Amino acid sequence: MQEPIRLYYWPTPNGWKISIALEEMGLPYEATLIDIGKGDQFAPEFLKLSPNNRMPAITDPDGPGGTPVSLFESGAILQYLARKAGRFYGADERAWLAVDQWLMWQMGGLGPMAGQAHHFLKYAPEDLPYAQDRYRKEVARLYGVLDRQLAENVFVAGPDFTIADIAIWPWASLWEGQQQTLEDKPHMARWLDQMWSRPGVIAGRALHADLRADRSDTRAQQVLFGK
């Protein structure tokens, strides 16, 4: 019996990327909770796995060559899992390139910008209209890019479901909290509904969903945002 992958996780968009991937790929895994509101990400034993003190991270007892491996950074983990499972990375080099560019788009653009929008619109201790407007507008621009891509493709990187969809959906599914609209983005709206119909997406999103707390808690804000 295959020894399970260990997922170091908290129910956030970046955590969902990996829980969804593992569910979709059918890879056995067990979750270890990293409570980012309590500062578990700064524990020395976790920093050995994720030196940037961010979750998710994984350890795989059956890594390359049959030896254990640990990985941090959600994009790198998604690429590794797709190669390991032989699923959701495309069938040839052109497909791989399409997946990689949209994966990088999420990691370098949508994730950071949506994260900043959430911070300044929901969690900042004071209203900063310039910051709120800047990140709200940038997220809107990015969703315009996504909508245009989905106007010509069933999934983000082409006709097939891939890790690009897995990476983008967790942040895009929170569009309301980023003060966005789907009225002018029908293709993105269609894709969001399509993603919600997948059992693996539903299961990965539901993992420890009850622990997704309100970050207006003062102590959690001190830990998360250094206040």
C-alpha positions as a Markdown table, in Angstrom:
| # | Residue | x | y | z |
|---|---|---|---|---|
| 1 | Met | 0.0 | 0.0 | 0.0 |
| 2 | Gln | 1.3 | 3.4 | -0.9 |
| 3 | Glu | 2.4 | 5.5 | 2.1 |
| 4 | Pro | 0.4 | 8.7 | 2.1 |
| 5 | Ile | 1.7 | 12.1 | 1.3 |
| 6 | Arg | 1.8 | 14.5 | 4.3 |
| 7 | Leu | 0.1 | 17.8 | 3.6 |
| 8 | Tyr | 0.9 | 20.7 | 5.9 |
| 9 | Tyr | -2.2 | 22.8 | 5.5 |
| 10 | Trp | -4.6 | 25.5 | 6.6 |
| 11 | Pro | -7.9 | 26.2 | 4.8 |
| 12 | Thr | -6.8 | 29.2 | 2.7 |
| 13 | Pro | -6.7 | 29.6 | -1.0 |
| 14 | Asn | -3.1 | 28.5 | -1.2 |
| 15 | Gly | -3.9 | 25.5 | 1.0 |
| 16 | Trp | -6.9 | 24.6 | -1.1 |
| 17 | Lys | -4.7 | 24.4 | -4.2 |
| 18 | Ile | -3.0 | 21.3 | -2.8 |
| 19 | Ser | -5.9 | 19.6 | -1.1 |
| 20 | Ile | -7.9 | 20.0 | -4.4 |
| 21 | Ala | -5.0 | 18.6 | -6.4 |
| 22 | Leu | -4.6 | 15.6 | -4.1 |
| 23 | Glu | -8.3 | 14.9 | -4.3 |
| 24 | Glu | -8.5 | 15.3 | -8.0 |
| 25 | Met | -5.4 | 13.1 | -8.6 |
| 26 | Gly | -6.5 | 10.4 | -6.2 |
| 27 | Leu | -3.2 | 10.4 | -4.3 |
| 28 | Pro | -3.4 | 9.2 | -0.7 |
| 29 | Tyr | -2.6 | 11.9 | 1.8 |
| 30 | Glu | -3.0 | 13.0 | 5.4 |
| 31 | Ala | -3.2 | 16.5 | 6.6 |
| 32 | Thr | -1.2 | 18.2 | 9.4 |
| 33 | Leu | -2.8 | 21.5 | 10.4 |
| 34 | Ile | -0.6 | 24.6 | 10.4 |
| 35 | Asp | -2.7 | 27.1 | 12.3 |
| 36 | Ile | -1.4 | 30.4 | 10.7 |
| 37 | Gly | -3.4 | 32.5 | 13.2 |
| 38 | Lys | -1.5 | 30.9 | 16.1 |
| 39 | Gly | 1.9 | 31.1 | 14.4 |
| 40 | Asp | 2.5 | 27.4 | 13.7 |
| 41 | Gln | 4.2 | 28.5 | 10.4 |
| 42 | Phe | 7.1 | 29.9 | 12.5 |
| 43 | Ala | 7.7 | 26.6 | 14.4 |
| 44 | Pro | 11.3 | 25.4 | 13.9 |
| 45 | Glu | 10.2 | 22.0 | 12.7 |
| 46 | Phe | 7.9 | 23.5 | 10.0 |
| 47 | Leu | 10.6 | 26.0 | 8.9 |
| 48 | Lys | 12.8 | 23.0 | 8.0 |
| 49 | Leu | 10.2 | 22.1 | 5.4 |
| 50 | Ser | 9.1 | 25.6 | 4.4 |
| 51 | Pro | 11.9 | 28.1 | 5.1 |
| 52 | Asn | 9.7 | 31.0 | 3.9 |
| 53 | Asn | 7.3 | 30.3 | 6.8 |
| 54 | Arg | 4.4 | 29.8 | 4.5 |
| 55 | Met | 2.1 | 26.9 | 4.0 |
| 56 | Pro | 1.3 | 24.7 | 2.2 |
| 57 | Ala | 4.2 | 22.2 | 2.2 |
| 58 | Ile | 4.3 | 18.5 | 1.6 |
| 59 | Thr | 6.4 | 15.5 | 2.4 |
| 60 | Asp | 6.3 | 12.5 | 0.1 |
| 61 | Pro | 7.8 | 9.3 | 1.5 |
| 62 | Asp | 7.9 | 8.0 | -2.1 |
| 63 | Gly | 9.7 | 10.8 | -3.8 |
| 64 | Pro | 12.0 | 10.7 | -6.9 |
| 65 | Gly | 14.0 | 7.5 | -6.9 |
| 66 | Gly | 11.8 | 6.1 | -4.2 |
| 67 | Thr | 13.4 | 8.3 | -1.5 |
| 68 | Pro | 11.5 | 10.9 | 0.6 |
| 69 | Val | 11.2 | 14.5 | -0.6 |
| 70 | Ser | 9.7 | 17.7 | 0.9 |
| 71 | Leu | 8.5 | 20.7 | -1.0 |
| 72 | Phe | 7.2 | 24.1 | -0.3 |
| 73 | Glu | 5.6 | 26.7 | -2.6 |
| 74 | Ser | 2.2 | 25.8 | -4.0 |
| 75 | Gly | 3.1 | 26.1 | -7.6 |
| 76 | Ala | 6.1 | 23.8 | -7.3 |
| 77 | Ile | 4.0 | 21.3 | -5.4 |
| 78 | Leu | 1.4 | 21.3 | -8.1 |
| 79 | Gln | 4.0 | 20.6 | -10.8 |
| 80 | Tyr | 5.5 | 17.8 | -8.7 |
| 81 | Leu | 2.1 | 16.2 | -8.0 |
| 82 | Ala | 1.0 | 16.4 | -11.6 |
| 83 | Arg | 4.2 | 14.7 | -12.8 |
| 84 | Lys | 3.9 | 12.1 | -10.1 |
| 85 | Ala | 0.3 | 11.3 | -10.9 |
| 86 | Gly | 0.7 | 11.7 | -14.6 |
| 87 | Arg | -2.4 | 13.8 | -14.7 |
| 88 | Phe | -3.5 | 17.4 | -15.3 |
| 89 | Tyr | -0.3 | 18.7 | -16.9 |
| 90 | Gly | -1.2 | 18.3 | -20.5 |
| 91 | Ala | -0.3 | 15.6 | -23.0 |
| 92 | Asp | 2.7 | 17.2 | -24.8 |
| 93 | Glu | 5.3 | 20.0 | -24.6 |
| 94 | Arg | 2.9 | 22.7 | -26.0 |
| 95 | Ala | 0.3 | 21.8 | -23.4 |
| 96 | Trp | 2.9 | 21.9 | -20.7 |
| 97 | Leu | 4.0 | 25.4 | -21.8 |
| 98 | Ala | 0.4 | 26.6 | -21.7 |
| 99 | Val | -0.1 | 25.2 | -18.2 |
| 100 | Asp | 3.1 | 26.7 | -16.9 |
| 101 | Gln | 2.4 | 30.2 | -18.2 |
| 102 | Trp | -1.0 | 30.3 | -16.5 |
| 103 | Leu | 0.4 | 28.8 | -13.4 |
| 104 | Met | 3.0 | 31.5 | -13.3 |
| 105 | Trp | 0.3 | 34.1 | -14.0 |
| 106 | Gln | -1.5 | 33.0 | -10.9 |
| 107 | Met | 1.6 | 32.9 | -8.7 |
| 108 | Gly | 3.0 | 36.2 | -9.9 |
| 109 | Gly | -0.2 | 38.1 | -10.5 |
| 110 | Leu | -3.6 | 36.9 | -9.3 |
| 111 | Gly | -2.5 | 35.4 | -6.0 |
| 112 | Pro | -0.5 | 38.3 | -4.7 |
| 113 | Met | -2.9 | 41.0 | -6.0 |
| 114 | Ala | -6.0 | 39.2 | -4.7 |
| 115 | Gly | -4.3 | 38.7 | -1.4 |
| 116 | Gln | -3.5 | 42.4 | -1.1 |
| 117 | Ala | -7.1 | 43.2 | -2.1 |
| 118 | His | -8.4 | 41.0 | 0.7 |
| 119 | His | -6.0 | 42.5 | 3.2 |
| 120 | Phe | -6.8 | 46.2 | 2.5 |
| 121 | Leu | -10.5 | 45.7 | 1.9 |
| 122 | Lys | -11.2 | 43.3 | 4.9 |
| 123 | Tyr | -8.4 | 43.2 | 7.4 |
| 124 | Ala | -6.4 | 46.4 | 7.5 |
| 125 | Pro | -6.8 | 48.3 | 10.8 |
| 126 | Glu | -7.7 | 51.5 | 9.0 |
| 127 | Asp | -9.2 | 52.5 | 5.6 |
| 128 | Leu | -6.6 | 53.3 | 3.0 |
| 129 | Pro | -8.6 | 54.3 | -0.1 |
| 130 | Tyr | -5.5 | 54.5 | -2.3 |
| 131 | Ala | -4.5 | 50.9 | -1.5 |
| 132 | Gln | -8.0 | 49.6 | -1.7 |
| 133 | Asp | -8.6 | 51.1 | -5.1 |
| 134 | Arg | -5.3 | 50.1 | -6.5 |
| 135 | Tyr | -5.7 | 46.4 | -5.6 |
| 136 | Arg | -9.4 | 46.3 | -6.4 |
| 137 | Lys | -8.6 | 47.7 | -9.9 |
| 138 | Glu | -5.7 | 45.4 | -10.5 |
| 139 | Val | -7.7 | 42.3 | -9.6 |
| 140 | Ala | -10.5 | 43.5 | -11.9 |
| 141 | Arg | -7.9 | 43.8 | -14.7 |
| 142 | Leu | -6.6 | 40.3 | -14.0 |
| 143 | Tyr | -10.1 | 38.8 | -14.1 |
| 144 | Gly | -10.6 | 40.5 | -17.4 |
| 145 | Val | -7.6 | 38.7 | -18.7 |
| 146 | Leu | -8.9 | 35.4 | -17.3 |
| 147 | Asp | -12.4 | 36.0 | -18.8 |
| 148 | Arg | -10.9 | 36.6 | -22.3 |
| 149 | Gln | -8.9 | 33.5 | -22.0 |
| 150 | Leu | -11.9 | 31.5 | -21.0 |
| 151 | Ala | -13.9 | 32.9 | -23.9 |
| 152 | Glu | -11.8 | 30.8 | -26.2 |
| 153 | Asn | -11.1 | 27.8 | -24.0 |
| 154 | Val | -13.1 | 25.4 | -21.9 |
| 155 | Phe | -10.5 | 25.5 | -19.2 |
| 156 | Val | -7.8 | 28.0 | -18.5 |
| 157 | Ala | -4.9 | 26.4 | -20.4 |
| 158 | Gly | -7.0 | 24.8 | -23.1 |
| 159 | Pro | -9.6 | 22.1 | -23.6 |
| 160 | Asp | -8.5 | 20.1 | -20.6 |
| 161 | Phe | -8.7 | 20.5 | -16.8 |
| 162 | Thr | -5.1 | 21.1 | -15.5 |
| 163 | Ile | -3.2 | 22.3 | -12.5 |
| 164 | Ala | -3.6 | 25.8 | -13.9 |
| 165 | Asp | -7.3 | 25.6 | -13.1 |
| 166 | Ile | -6.5 | 24.2 | -9.7 |
| 167 | Ala | -4.1 | 27.1 | -8.9 |
| 168 | Ile | -6.4 | 29.9 | -10.1 |
| 169 | Trp | -9.8 | 28.7 | -8.8 |
| 170 | Pro | -9.2 | 29.1 | -5.1 |
| 171 | Trp | -8.5 | 32.8 | -5.4 |
| 172 | Ala | -11.0 | 33.4 | -8.2 |
| 173 | Ser | -13.8 | 31.7 | -6.1 |
| 174 | Leu | -13.4 | 34.5 | -3.6 |
| 175 | Trp | -14.2 | 37.2 | -6.1 |
| 176 | Glu | -16.9 | 38.7 | -3.9 |
| 177 | Gly | -14.5 | 39.4 | -1.0 |
| 178 | Gln | -12.3 | 41.2 | -3.5 |
| 179 | Gln | -15.2 | 43.5 | -4.4 |
| 180 | Gln | -15.5 | 42.2 | -8.0 |
| 181 | Thr | -18.4 | 41.6 | -10.3 |
| 182 | Leu | -19.1 | 38.8 | -12.7 |
| 183 | Glu | -21.7 | 40.7 | -14.7 |
| 184 | Asp | -19.2 | 41.6 | -17.4 |
| 185 | Lys | -17.3 | 38.3 | -17.1 |
| 186 | Pro | -19.6 | 35.6 | -18.3 |
| 187 | His | -16.9 | 33.1 | -19.3 |
| 188 | Met | -15.2 | 33.3 | -15.9 |
| 189 | Ala | -18.7 | 32.8 | -14.3 |
| 190 | Arg | -19.2 | 29.7 | -16.4 |
| 191 | Trp | -15.8 | 28.3 | -15.5 |
| 192 | Leu | -16.4 | 29.0 | -11.7 |
| 193 | Asp | -19.6 | 27.0 | -11.9 |
| 194 | Gln | -17.9 | 24.3 | -13.9 |
| 195 | Met | -15.2 | 24.0 | -11.2 |
| 196 | Trp | -17.7 | 23.8 | -8.4 |
| 197 | Ser | -19.3 | 20.7 | -10.1 |
| 198 | Arg | -16.1 | 18.7 | -9.7 |
| 199 | Pro | -16.1 | 16.3 | -6.7 |
| 200 | Gly | -12.4 | 16.7 | -6.2 |
| 201 | Val | -12.7 | 20.5 | -6.0 |
| 202 | Ile | -15.6 | 20.2 | -3.6 |
| 203 | Ala | -13.7 | 17.7 | -1.4 |
| 204 | Gly | -10.5 | 19.7 | -1.4 |
| 205 | Arg | -12.3 | 23.0 | -0.6 |
| 206 | Ala | -14.2 | 21.3 | 2.2 |
| 207 | Leu | -11.0 | 20.0 | 4.0 |
| 208 | His | -11.2 | 21.5 | 7.6 |
| 209 | Ala | -13.5 | 24.2 | 6.3 |
| 210 | Asp | -14.9 | 24.6 | 9.8 |
| 211 | Leu | -11.5 | 26.1 | 10.9 |
| 212 | Arg | -11.7 | 29.0 | 8.4 |
| 213 | Ala | -12.0 | 31.7 | 11.0 |
| 214 | Asp | -12.6 | 35.4 | 10.9 |
| 215 | Arg | -9.2 | 37.1 | 10.8 |
| 216 | Ser | -10.6 | 40.2 | 12.4 |
| 217 | Asp | -9.4 | 38.5 | 15.6 |
| 218 | Thr | -6.8 | 40.8 | 17.1 |
| 219 | Arg | -4.3 | 38.1 | 18.1 |
| 220 | Ala | -4.5 | 36.5 | 14.6 |
| 221 | Gln | -3.8 | 39.8 | 13.0 |
| 222 | Gln | -0.7 | 40.3 | 15.1 |
| 223 | Val | 0.6 | 37.0 | 14.0 |
| 224 | Leu | -0.4 | 37.2 | 10.4 |
| 225 | Phe | 0.4 | 40.9 | 9.7 |
| 226 | Gly | 3.0 | 41.8 | 12.2 |
| 227 | Lys | 0.9 | 44.3 | 14.1 |
